[in-house]
Every structure is written in structure tokens, then in C-alpha cells.
Amino acid sequence: MEASSIGNYWSEIDNSVRAKLLLGSVGGKHLLETGKRCLESDPQLAVELLLAAYAANPLDGNSARQLLNIEALVSFFPTSVAKCISFVVDNWVRPDNLSYFLRIISKRDNLKIRAYILSCIEKEPENLFWIQQGLIYAGANSEFDFGIELLSAKLRPELLPAVSGAKAFFYFMSGNKAEAFKSLNIASESFGLENFANLAASIALELGDRESAVNILAAAVQAQPWRSSETLRLYDLVRGLDSKRVPLPGKVAILLYSYNKFEELDATLGSLHSSELGDAEIFVLDNGSSDSTAEVLDRWKLKFGDRMVRIDLPVNVGAAAARNWLMNEPQVKACDFAIYLDDDVEVLPDWLLRLGAAAEEYPDAGAWGCKVVDYVSSAVMQSVDLHLIQPSGEEGDGPEVDLTKIAPNPFKVSDLHHQVLDSGYFDYIRPCVSVTGCCHMFRTEKLLDNGGFSLFLSPSQYDDMEHDLRNCLKGEFAVYQGFLRILHRKNTGAASRISVTQEGNALGNKYKMQAMHPRSEILKIMADEERLLQRDLEKKIKYLAEKGIFESRSPK
């Protein structure tokens, strides 16, 4: 497609499809739903989206069956892909009784899960259901060699496109770039390189070949301009934003609060101490802890010296009140920026400079945040750029608030990051509705002006998101810095399960948050954000076109 046509693409696409693709162009489930939505309005786009959906998860029998059930669809796919889909459908059989498997999954007993999957593969080596479950387990637990082992078994030749695509990902995640490149070439012969553009760009960058990464992404966007995620990443690579580090312009306050998590807090403060803090001051509020938190703070006070301020409360006042207490400390009020950090994270040395780069790109943001990944399995993304959506069947107008329902005003945030593992898909900077409270930066003046965090949402859960919603209603959307990763320490395995009381509190706070913002406000935020995302994307496309990035680009 000509560069001028790419620039006009987003204003001409169907409204409902545009809204979904502005969220991103990754995630098999997301692409499948979007492709089905435009089967009648834009058949060519539907074919491209549905092929991309299959390439994203080619051993998933459910998705393959849905594609096969769409009349004549696979006849528009490459022959090798059509054969692969048919074979997956015929050989992916969900067992009738999965009670034991689901039980050990709910308990998060990884040793038993792995052993059970292997035993089932041994009993049913032809059943792709168990191969798929093994790959899900391998990815979620960063056991990438286990995934490669499963894919290296003797599988039928009809599966070559699917197996090669999956192998490319697992080889890359395991650090074997050469084998990843080989597998990617094989998969691309069937699916087309555009369906692996992000992965291919990541491989090229790891090999030090920035030019090829740009060429790959540019070719994909030029051929299929609906690829919003690839466009965002391409722009930032061309601009050099992936390596940009800038000091924050002014005084910085880093704010932490903690309750009975002395080990996690100790590690968090350790990572802060090892990072490039400049002249930043640290404020730590002990929220009535009864464990060894006081001793941990004693030690770190000696190491940080005067730059650390300690606040001890006799009781736990909850997250929202702790945030409000910290922001109202006179020394914090005197700072230009206030950054909330969770007490169970690990920051990288350049984290403040990465936030500075985002603030320089988007100086008027309501807040800034980053990519948050699991500490144990860092390929698992817990949070990225979050966007408001309405659940299927609840779209559009309706009652402002219906307190008789479990969801009085149904809305939620996008979950594309839960459909993939972190291999570059969310490596970009852009606006969004909300960023996670794990790392939440504000201009202090704006933070104080917004009324604080809602005590209705005590003791914890959703107070950070609700604060971002109020910012959005003022036209001050958050900005996501995808080149900054924060590692989030949390309990793993059986210890990570929350109690019924905790789950009840979270559900209760979700109910309250929905009641605090009637449907008309949510629809306004969604409409305003859609316009913001489109303007942001079109501005970046225009820049790329003016730089000649779309002129005769082809990956090497």
C-alpha cells in the first residue's frame, strides 16, 4: 500500500473494527474476534486478521475449528495452512473428564501439572490437546526448553507450519537466536513474514541488526496497515525511543507503603539503592506492620541516609489512605514528580531515566507507568497499556448504574497482554486510560489537584485505576512506557492463591468503582480515548511516511 493510503487508512476503516484494532494488533483471541466482526463489511481484512489469529496460536483446536466452520474461509489461506488447520481440528480432542487436571491447575502445583501433561502425552501421543497444554505450561513458567522438547517430538508433516511458528518463539525465548531464525523462515513460507513481524524484529534486534528490524516492521505495516502494534513499535525504533534515557526535569519523590511484607520490601529497597536515583528522595510508610518491617527500615535508613524519610503508623490504614498520606507530606508537595512504587517490585538501574523519556515525549500526561512482568516468569506480563472496553453483549448505551446487578455498570480493561508472552509485542510508548499502580508517576501538582485516592476503595484494589479514570474525565490520559519493565515479586504456586475474604473485597471494590462512574462517563472516556489513540497513531504514520520508511521496504 502507498504511504499516502496508509495515512488515510484509520479514518476510512469500519468504526467498530477500528476501535478494536486501535487497542492493538496482537493476541489470537483478539484477532479472531475482530476478524469475525468484519467478515461481511471487509472480507479481505477479515481473511488477513483470521490468518494472523491462527498464526498466533496454531495448535489451538478451538480456534482452528472456528476458522474451519467459517464458510469457504480456508480456501483463501495458503494450501499448507489450510491442511494444517484441518489436521489440528481432526487431532485436537478435549478429554471428557478434566477434573483432576483442572484441580491441580487451580492449586498451581507446577510439578504435578508438568508430570500429568507428560503422562497424558505418553498415553495419547497423537492428541494435540495435550501438546498445546504442555506449551501453555512451558510458556507461563518460562520452561522454554520444555516447549522445544515437546515440539521436537515426531509430529506429522501436515503440522510443519504450526510447529515451526511455535518453535521460532520458544527458541527465541530460550536465547537460541540462530534456531529461532531458521524456524521463523520455515513458518513464514506458509504464513507470510508479516504474521511474525514482531518476533522477527525482536530476533533481528537481539542479533544487533536494527536496520532489518525496521525493514521487517515497515514491510508488515505497508502490506497490512491495520497492524497498529507493529506501527507503534516501528515508530519508536525509528525515533530511537527504545534506547532513550532522560533525567526527570525537577525534584522527584519516590513513595512506598508496606504492610507485613518485610522480605519483599527489603528486596525492593535493595533494587532502588542499586538504581540511578539522581537526587530523588524516598518516602517509606510502614502501614502498621507487625513483622520485621521496622528492622528492615532501620537498615535501609542507614544506607540511604537523609534521602530516605520514614513514616511509622500504628495501624494499617489501607492502600488509598497510605497513598493520600504520602502525597500530603510537606516534602513530597515540594517535589515536581511523585512516583508510587509497590513494596514487592524490582526496578532496573535506569528506571527513572526511562520514565523521564516518556515524560519528555508526552509532557501533559495525567500519569506515567510501565510494563509490569512476573518476577519468577518474566515472560508473563501482568500489566501494560490498559484501555477501557465493555464486555460482549453490554456494548453501547444502557442504564447509568443498575445496583441490582453484580456488575452495576459493566466495563473492564483490555487484556491483550494476557494472550501473548513478552517478546516485544508491547515495546512502545503511547497514551492509554490507565497504567498499573505498581509504578505510577504523577506531576505532583496534578496529583494534589485530583482529590487523592478514593477511600471508598479501602483497604485495597482499584483505587489506582479509579484515580486514572478521574484524570481521563479531565482529558489527562495516562502514558505507558513499554521500554521500562518492572519485575513484580509475588507469591508463586499454592501460596499465590488469595483468600475468599480478599477475593470478596476485590469484587466489592470493583462493584463500587463501577457505581462511582456511570455509563455515560465510561462511554465518554472510551470515545475520547479512541480519538486520542487514532490521532497518536496517525501522527506517527505521518512521521514515518515523511522519513521515507515505507518506500520499497523489504526485509532481508
N, C-alpha and C positions, 0 to 999 in steps of 0.2 A: 504494500500500500504506500502511496506517495506521502511525503511528510505532511503536506497540507491537509490530506484526508485524515491522517492520524489526529491532527489538531482539532478537526471538526467532529471526530467520532463520538465523543462523550455527550455532545449536545444533540446528536441525532439518534442515539440508541433508545430503545423502549424504556420508559420510565421505571417500571418495576424491575427490569433486568439491570438497568444502570445502578439502582440503589443497592442491589446485591453485589454487583461486581466492584463498586467503589469500596466495599468492605475489604476486598482482596480477591486474588485470582488463584488461591491455593486451597487445598483440602478436598479430598474426594467427595465427601458428603455434600459440601457446599457447591462444588461444581456440578454434581449430579442434579441437585435440586434446581440450580439456576438453568442448566441445560434443558431440563424438562419444562421449565417455565416458558421457554421461548421456542418450543417445537413448531408452533403454528405461526408465530409472528416473525421469526427469523430462522428458518431451517438450517442455513449454512452455519450460523453462530451456534445453534443447538448441536450440530454434529461436532464442531470444534470443542465445545465445552464438554460434551459427553465422552469424547475420546480422551480429553485431558483428565476427566473424572476417573476413567478406567485406568489410565496410566498411573494415576496417583495411588491406586490400591488394586493391582491387577489380580491378586489371588483371593479377593473377597467374592465369595459366591453370591451373596445377596445383591451386591452391585451388578455383578455380571448378569444375573438373572433379570434384573430390572432393565438392563440395556437390551438383552435379547428379546424381552417382551414388547419393546417399542417397535412397532411395525416397520420393517424394511431398514431400520437404522443401521445395523451392522453391515449392510450391503454397501454403505458409504465409507466404511472403515477399510484400511488395508487388509488384504486377504489373510495375512498371517495373524493379525489382531482378531479378526472375526473367528478364525479357527481356535485361537487361544480362548476367547470368551466362551465359545461352545463347549470346549473341553473343561474349562473351570466349572461351568454350570453342571455338567454331567458328573463331575468327580468331586464336588464340594457338597458333602452330606452332613447336615447338622444332626447329631445323635438325638434320639428321643429323650434320653434321660441324662441331663447335665447337672443334676442336683449336687453331686459331690464336687464337681469341678467349680460350680458357682459358689459353693460353700467355702472352699479353700481360697478362692479369689477374694471373697468378702473378708476373710481373715488375713489376707495378704501374706500368706505363708509361702514365700518365694521358692524355698527348697521343694516343698510338696507340689507346687504348681509346675515347676520345671520337670520334676520326675514324672508327674502324672501325664503331662503332654508327651514326653518321650515314650512312655509306656503305650499311650494310645496310638502314636505314630508306628510303633513296632507292631501293634495289632492290626492297624488299618493303614498300611503304607501308601495306599492309593487315595486315601481320603484327604483332600486338600484343606478341609476344615481344620484339621489338627496342625498342618503345616502353617496355616495362617495364624492360629492361636500361638504357635511357637514364635513366629515372627513378631507378633504383638508383644509377647512377653520379653523377647530379646531387646526390642526397641525401648520399651518402657523401663527396663532395668539396665540399659547400656551394656548388655551382654552381646555385643555385635558379632563377636566370633561365633557365638552360638547360632545367630541368624545365618551367618555364612555357612556353617556346618549343615544346617537344615536345607539350605538352597543348593548345596553341593552334592546332595544325595542324587541317586539316579532317578531323574524325573523325565517324563515323556517329552519328545521333541516339540510337540504342539505348544508346550509351555515356555519355549525359549524366550519370546518377547517379555513375558511376565517375570520369569526368573532372572533374566539379565537386568531388567529395570530394578528389581528388588536388590539384586547383588550389588549393583552400582552404588546404591545408597548405603548398604551395610559395609561394603569395602571402604567407602569414603569415611564413614563414621568411625571405623576401626583404625583409620590412619593410613590405609593402603591405597594411596592415590593412583598408583600405576594400574592396579587391578580394577579400581573404580572406573578409570578412564576406558579400559578395554570393555568392561561390561556395558558401560554407557553407550559406546559406539554400536554394540550389537543391538541394544534396546532401541536406539534411535533409528536404526534401519527400518523398524516396524512402526514405531510410534511417532517418529519425527523428533528432531532435537529440541524443537520449541516446547515439547511436553516435559523436558528435563532441563529447561534453561537455567533455573535457579541452582540446581545441583551441579550442572556443568560449569556454571560461573564460579561456584564455590570451589570446585576441583581446580579450575584454572587459577584462581586466586591463591590457593594453597601451593600451587606449583610456581607461583611468582609471575604468572602470565596475566597481568592486568588487562592488556590490550585484548586478549582473547575473551576474557570475561565480559568486557564491554561489547565486543562484537556479537557474542552469543546472545546477550540480553537484548541488544538493539535489533538483531535479526528476528528474534521472537516477537518483540513488540511491533516491528514493522509488518510482519506477516499476520499477526493477530493482536490488534491494538486494544482488545479487551483485557489484556494482561496487565492489570493495574499494579500488582505486587512487583512484577518484573520492571515496570516503568519506574516505580519509586526507587527501587534498588539501583537501576541504571543511572538515574539522575544523580543519586548520591555518590556513586562511583566516579562519574564524570567530574563532579564538583570536588571530589576528594574529601567528602564529609565523613567517609568511613575511617579516616585517619586524623580527622581534625580534633585538636585539643586546645581549649581556650580557657584561661582563668576567668572565674566569675567576676564581673565588674562591681566590686564592693565588698562589704563585710558579710561574712557567712556564719550562720548559726546552725549547727547540726544537733538535732533534737531526738533523744531516745527516751523511752519509758519502758519499765520492765517489772514483771511480777513473777517471782519464783521460777526464774529461768537462768540461774547463775552461770551454768556451763555455757549456754548459748550466748549470753551477754558477754562473757569473758572472751569468747571467740570473736564476737562482733567488734568489741573494742580493740582486740588484737589486730584485726584487719584494718580498722581505722588508723591505728597507730602506725601501720606499715604503709599507709597510702600518702599521697601528696596532698597534704591538708592546707598548705599555704598558711594564712593567718586565721583560718577558721577556728571558731570556738565550739566546744562540745558541752551540751547540757544533758545530763542524765537524771531522770526522775525515777527513784525507787518507789514503786506503787504499793507500798505496804508489804513488801516481801518478808517471808518468814524462813527462807532458806539461807544460803551463803552469799546472797547478793551483796550485802553490806561489805563483806570481806573482799569480794571482787572489786567493788568500787574503791575501797581503801587502796588496793594495789595500783589500780589504774590512775587514781588521783595523783599518786606519787610519780608515775611515769609521764602523765600529761602535764602536770604542774598547773599553772594558773589558767591555761587554756581550757581546762575542764571545770565545769560548775556542777556541783552535786546537790540534788534536792531529795530529801527523805520525807515521805508521807507516812503517817501512822496506819493508814488503812488503804485498801485498793479502791480507788475512785472510778475505775474503769478507763477504757481507752479514750473515749471522747473527752472526758473531763481532764485526763492527763495531757492530751494534745492542747486543750484550751489553757491549762495551767502553764505549759511550756511557752506557748506563743505570747502569753501576757507577762512573762518575766521581763523586767525593765531592760536588761542587757540584750535580750532577744529582740525587743521592739526597736532597739537602736541599730539592728543589723539590716542590711539590704535584702538578704535572702535567708529564708528559713527552710531547712531540709529535715523532714521527718524520716527516720530510719527505724525499721523494726529491730528488735533486740536479738533476732536469730538469723541475721544475714551475714554474708561475707562480701566486702567490697573489694574491687580490684584497685591497684595503685593509682590509676588515672581517672577514677570515677568522677571526681569533682570537675576535672578538665573536660570530660565528656559531657557533663551537664552544662558546662559553660559553652560548649559548641552548640548545643541545642538551644540555649537561651539566646545566643547570638543570631541563630537562624530565625528563630521565632520569638522576638523580644517581648511581644504583647500577650503571650500565653497566660491562661489562668493558672496553670501548674505545669510542671515538667516531671516526667517519670521515665522508666526504662523497662527493658526486658528482664523478667524475673524467672529464673530457672531453678529446678530442683538441685539441692546441694549434692545429693548422692548420685542422681542420674541427670546430669546437666543437659542432656538432650531433650528432656521433658520441660516444656515451657509452661509455667504457671500463669503468667500474665504478660500481655504485650499491649498494643494499642486497642483499647476497648471502645466499642461502638454500640449504641442503643438499637435494639431490634424488638419487634413484637413477635410473640410465638405464633406459629402457624394456626390459623383459624381465629386469631384475635386481632388481625391487622385492621388499621383504619379507625374510624370513629366508633364511639360506644359510650357507655356511661362514664362520667368523670371518675367516679370511685364507687365500687359496689362492695360494701363491707360484709355482705353475706357470703362472699366467695373467698376461698383460700388465697387467691391472688386478686385483690381488690382492683388493681389496675395493672394487668399483665404487661410487663416489659422485662427484658434481660439484656445482657451484653453478648456481643459476638463471641464465638468460640472456635474460630478457625485455627487458632494455635493448638487446640486440643486434637485436631485432626491430622497433624503432622508432627514430626520431631525437628529439632532445631538444626537445620543445615543451611541456613541463610535466607529462608523464606521471609523473615521479618527483620532483615537488616536494612533499615531505612529510618528516616526521621520524618514525622508528619503529625498533623493535628488529629485529635480524637476527642471523644466525650470524656473518657476517664483513664487514668493510669493507676496502677495499684499503690496502696498506701505503704507497701514495703520500702519504697523510696519515692518520696513525694516532696518536690521542691516548689516553693512559692516565693514571689516577691513579698516581703514581709508587710509592706503597706497594703497590698491587695488581700493578704491573708487576714489581717486585722479588720479590714473593711467588710469582710464577707460574713461576719457574725459568729465565727467559731464553728466547732463541730457539734452536731446535734446530740444533746443529752437524752433525747428520746430513744437513741440507738445504743444506749448503755446495756451491758458493760462493754460490748464489742460487736463487730460485724456491721458493715455497710456504712459506717459513719464517714469514711473517706470518700466513698463513691457518691454519697448524698451531697457532700460538700462540693464535689466536682459538678454535680447536676445544677446546683445553685450558681456556680460560676458560668455554666453554659447558658443559663437563662439571662445572664448579663452580657452574653456574647463573648465570653472569655473561655474558650475551649482549651483543654489540656494539649500538651505536645509530648509525643513518645520519642525517646532516643533509643533506637534499636541497636546502636553500636556500643551501648553500655549494658553489660549483663551483671545482674546481682544474683549471687548464689543464696538461695533461701534454705536455711537449715530447718528441717522439721523432722519429727519422729518418723521412722520408716517401719515397714512391716506391721505387725499387730498393734504396736504402740501408736500408730498414726490414726487409728480409729477414734472418732470423737464420741463422747458420751451422748446419751439420749437428751440430757439436760442441755449440753452445748448445741446439739442439733436443733432442739426446740427453740433455744434463744436465737439462733441464726434465722430460722424460719419466721420467728416472731418479728425480728428486726427487718426482714425482707418485706413482710406484710406492712409494717409501719412505714417503711420507706416508700412503698407504692402508694399508701394512703396520703403521704405528705406531698406527693406530686401527682395531681390529677392528670387524666389522659390528655387534655388539651396542652398541658405543659410538656409532656413527653413527646407528643406529636410535633410541637414547635421545635424542641431540641433536635429531633430526628430530621426535620425538614431543614433547619439551619445547618446541621452538620453535613447533610448531603450536599448542599450548595457549597459549603466550605471545602469539602473533600474534592468536589469537582473542580472548583477554582484552583485549588492547590495542584491537582494533577495536570490540568490544562496549562498552568503556568510552567510546570516542569517539562511538559511535552514541547511547549513553545521554545524553551531554552535549548532543549536537545536538538530540535529542528534547526534552530538558528546556528548551532555549532556544527551542523552537518553530520550529526551522529547517525541519522537514518539513511544516509546516502551510500548505496551499494555496500551495505554491511553484510558480510557473511562470515560465520565462524570458521576458524582454521581447523 
